[in-house]
Amino acid sequence: MHPALLGQMVEFCKSELNFPCVQITSNARLIGKEWMRNFGESFVDMMTLSIDSFDENVNKRIGRGRGNHVEHIFRVAELCETHDVRVKLNTVVCSENMDEDMARHILKIRPFRWKVVQMYLVDGMNHNTGNEAYDVPHLAISNEQFRKFVDRHRTSVPTIVEEPNERFVKAYLLLNERMRFLSTSEGGVESDSILDVGVRRAIEQCDFSAGQYMRRGGNYFEKGAPFEREVAAAAPAAAN
């Protein structure tokens, strides 16, 4: 999305809709100093940065940037700290990065939450799409492989939050480029477009469960909670 349009959106969400938490999920490439000055501090509470590897060769193989993705992530993380925007990291664990040790890099960024997600195949989005460029079954990993990745990082990164495949089903709303919600269960069911039937009706047509969303800990953000407090809260669990 063009940075100017994104800026208008976050300003509208905070100023007009009075959203208590405005979050952006970004690959960091187009977020710059001027954008953060104009929009970040006033209208954005949380920036979720997508980082699947700190090895640029891996990033290029999975289609994440052109060799400078890690640089962008660190750059925007620093901007967030300057402008009082809290940083969350998302990592999808797949066959390309499952053996990587990311701890020292994550600790440099100091996210208040690092969510690691087991690679999940969704019909119509990254599996059985009819387009080989979008189908990625070769990136899927087993539950055991995912568990090894989590265990490797749990002690050193206490803010890690794991999300295996079973926690993903019915707990997310996925909106595709046709403005249709996708089922996260098998079958790849699409809702009608939200432009045609509205958001509420479209949600009713997919398999989203508010209860499942809450059970996976979807309601976690608290503006202003310091990194140190959340590390302390997570540390006992990390030691178990």
C-alpha positions in Angstrom: 0.0 0.0 0.0 1.2 3.5 -0.8 2.5 5.2 2.4 0.3 8.3 2.0 -2.8 6.1 1.8 -1.7 4.1 4.8 -1.2 7.3 6.7 -4.7 8.5 5.9 -6.1 5.1 7.0 -4.4 5.0 10.4 -5.3 8.6 11.1 -9.0 7.9 10.2 -9.0 4.8 12.4 -7.6 6.6 15.5 -9.2 10.0 15.1 -12.6 9.3 13.5 -13.3 5.7 14.5 -11.6 6.0 17.9 -10.0 2.6 17.7 -8.3 1.9 21.1 -5.5 0.1 19.2 -4.3 0.8 15.7 -1.9 -1.8 14.4 0.0 -2.2 11.2 1.6 -5.4 9.9 4.4 -4.5 7.6 7.5 -5.8 5.8 9.1 -2.5 6.8 10.3 -1.6 3.3 8.2 1.6 2.8 8.0 2.9 6.4 10.4 5.9 6.6 11.3 8.6 9.1 8.9 11.2 7.7 6.0 8.7 7.7 6.7 7.8 11.4 7.0 11.5 12.3 3.7 12.3 10.6 1.6 9.3 11.5 3.4 6.8 13.8 3.5 8.5 17.1 0.1 10.0 17.0 -2.0 7.3 15.3 -0.2 3.9 15.5 0.0 2.0 18.8 1.7 -1.2 17.5 3.8 -2.1 14.5 4.0 -5.8 13.6 7.1 -6.5 11.6 7.3 -9.7 9.5 10.6 -11.4 9.7 11.0 -15.1 8.7 14.8 -15.2 8.7 17.9 -13.2 9.5 19.7 -14.9 6.6 19.0 -12.9 3.4 19.6 -15.9 1.2 16.7 -17.6 3.0 14.6 -14.5 2.7 15.2 -14.3 -1.1 14.3 -18.0 -1.5 10.9 -17.6 0.2 10.2 -14.3 -1.6 10.9 -11.9 1.3 12.7 -8.9 -0.2 15.6 -8.6 -2.5 18.5 -9.0 0.0 18.0 -6.1 2.4 14.9 -7.2 4.4 16.8 -7.6 7.7 18.2 -4.1 7.3 14.6 -2.7 6.9 13.4 -4.6 9.9 16.1 -3.1 12.2 15.7 0.3 10.8 11.9 0.5 11.4 12.2 -1.1 14.8 14.5 1.8 15.8 12.0 4.3 14.4 9.3 2.7 16.5 11.3 3.0 19.6 11.9 6.7 18.8 8.2 7.4 18.2 6.8 5.3 21.1 5.3 2.7 18.8 5.5 -0.8 20.3 7.1 -3.5 18.2 5.7 -7.0 17.7 7.5 -9.6 15.4 5.8 -12.3 13.4 7.8 -15.3 12.2 6.4 -18.1 10.1 8.4 -21.3 10.7 8.8 -23.3 7.6 11.1 -25.8 6.0 13.6 -23.0 5.0 14.1 -21.5 8.5 13.2 -24.2 11.0 16.8 -24.9 11.9 17.8 -21.2 12.4 18.7 -19.8 15.8 17.2 -16.2 15.8 17.6 -15.4 19.5 20.4 -12.9 19.5 18.7 -10.9 16.7 15.3 -10.9 18.4 16.8 -9.7 21.6 18.4 -6.8 19.8 15.0 -5.7 18.5 13.3 -6.2 21.9 9.8 -6.9 20.7 7.1 -6.9 23.4 5.8 -10.0 21.7 7.4 -12.4 19.2 4.8 -14.7 17.6 6.1 -17.8 15.8 3.6 -19.5 13.6 3.8 -23.0 12.2 3.6 -22.8 8.4 -0.1 -23.4 7.6 -1.6 -24.3 4.2 -4.9 -22.5 3.4 -6.8 -23.7 0.3 -7.2 -20.8 -2.1 -4.5 -18.7 -0.6 -1.2 -20.7 -0.6 -2.5 -24.2 -1.5 -4.7 -25.5 -4.3 -4.9 -22.1 -5.9 -4.6 -23.2 -9.5 -1.4 -21.1 -9.8 1.9 -22.8 -9.0 3.5 -19.5 -8.1 1.2 -19.3 -5.0 1.2 -23.0 -4.0 3.8 -23.7 -1.4 3.3 -27.2 0.1 7.1 -27.7 0.1 7.4 -25.1 2.9 5.1 -27.0 5.3 6.7 -28.6 8.4 5.7 -31.2 11.0 4.5 -30.5 14.5 7.7 -32.0 15.9 9.9 -29.7 13.7 7.9 -26.7 14.8 8.3 -27.8 18.5 12.1 -28.0 18.1 12.2 -24.4 16.8 10.1 -23.2 19.7 12.1 -25.1 22.3 15.4 -23.7 20.9 14.3 -20.1 21.6 12.0 -20.4 24.6 14.6 -19.9 27.4 16.5 -17.0 25.8 13.4 -15.1 24.3 10.8 -15.1 27.1 8.3 -13.0 25.0 7.9 -15.8 22.4 4.3 -16.9 21.7 3.9 -20.1 19.8 1.1 -20.8 17.4 1.0 -24.4 16.0 -1.5 -25.3 13.3 -4.3 -26.3 15.6 -4.5 -22.8 17.2 -4.8 -21.2 13.8 -8.0 -22.9 12.6 -11.1 -20.6 13.0 -9.1 -18.1 15.0 -8.2 -15.7 12.2 -10.0 -13.6 9.6 -8.2 -13.8 6.3 -9.3 -11.3 3.6 -8.1 -11.9 0.0 -7.6 -9.5 -2.8 -11.3 -10.0 -3.9 -12.3 -8.7 -0.4 -13.6 -12.1 0.5 -13.0 -13.9 3.8 -11.3 -17.3 3.5 -12.0 -20.3 5.6 -9.1 -21.5 7.7 -10.5 -25.0 7.7 -10.0 -27.5 4.9 -12.0 -26.8 1.8 -11.1 -23.2 0.9 -14.6 -21.7 1.3 -14.9 -18.0 0.4 -17.4 -15.6 1.7 -19.2 -13.1 -0.5 -17.3 -9.8 -1.0 -17.6 -7.4 1.9 -18.3 -4.8 -0.7 -21.4 -6.6 -1.7 -22.8 -8.0 1.6 -21.0 -6.0 4.3 -18.5 -7.2 6.9 -20.9 -8.7 9.4 -22.7 -11.0 6.8 -19.3 -12.0 5.2 -18.0 -13.0 8.6 -21.1 -15.2 9.2 -20.3 -17.0 5.9 -16.8 -18.1 7.0 -15.8 -20.3 9.9 -14.3 -17.6 12.2 -14.9 -18.2 15.9 -14.7 -15.3 18.4 -14.2 -17.9 21.1 -11.3 -19.5 19.3 -9.8 -16.1 18.7 -9.9 -15.4 22.5 -8.5 -18.8 23.3 -5.4 -18.2 21.2 -4.8 -15.0 23.1 -5.9 -12.6 20.4 -6.8 -9.8 22.9 -3.3 -9.1 24.3 -2.3 -5.5 23.6 -2.0 -3.0 26.4 -0.8 0.5 25.5 2.2 1.6 27.5 3.0 -1.7 29.2 6.9 -1.8 29.3 9.0 -4.5 27.7 10.6 -5.4 31.1 7.2 -6.1 32.7 6.2 -8.5 30.0 9.5 -10.2 30.0 9.2 -10.7 33.8 5.7 -12.1 33.4 6.8 -14.5 30.7 10.0 -15.7 32.3 8.5 -18.3 34.7 6.7 -19.9 31.8 9.9 -19.9 29.8 11.7 -21.7 32.5 9.2 -24.6 32.7 
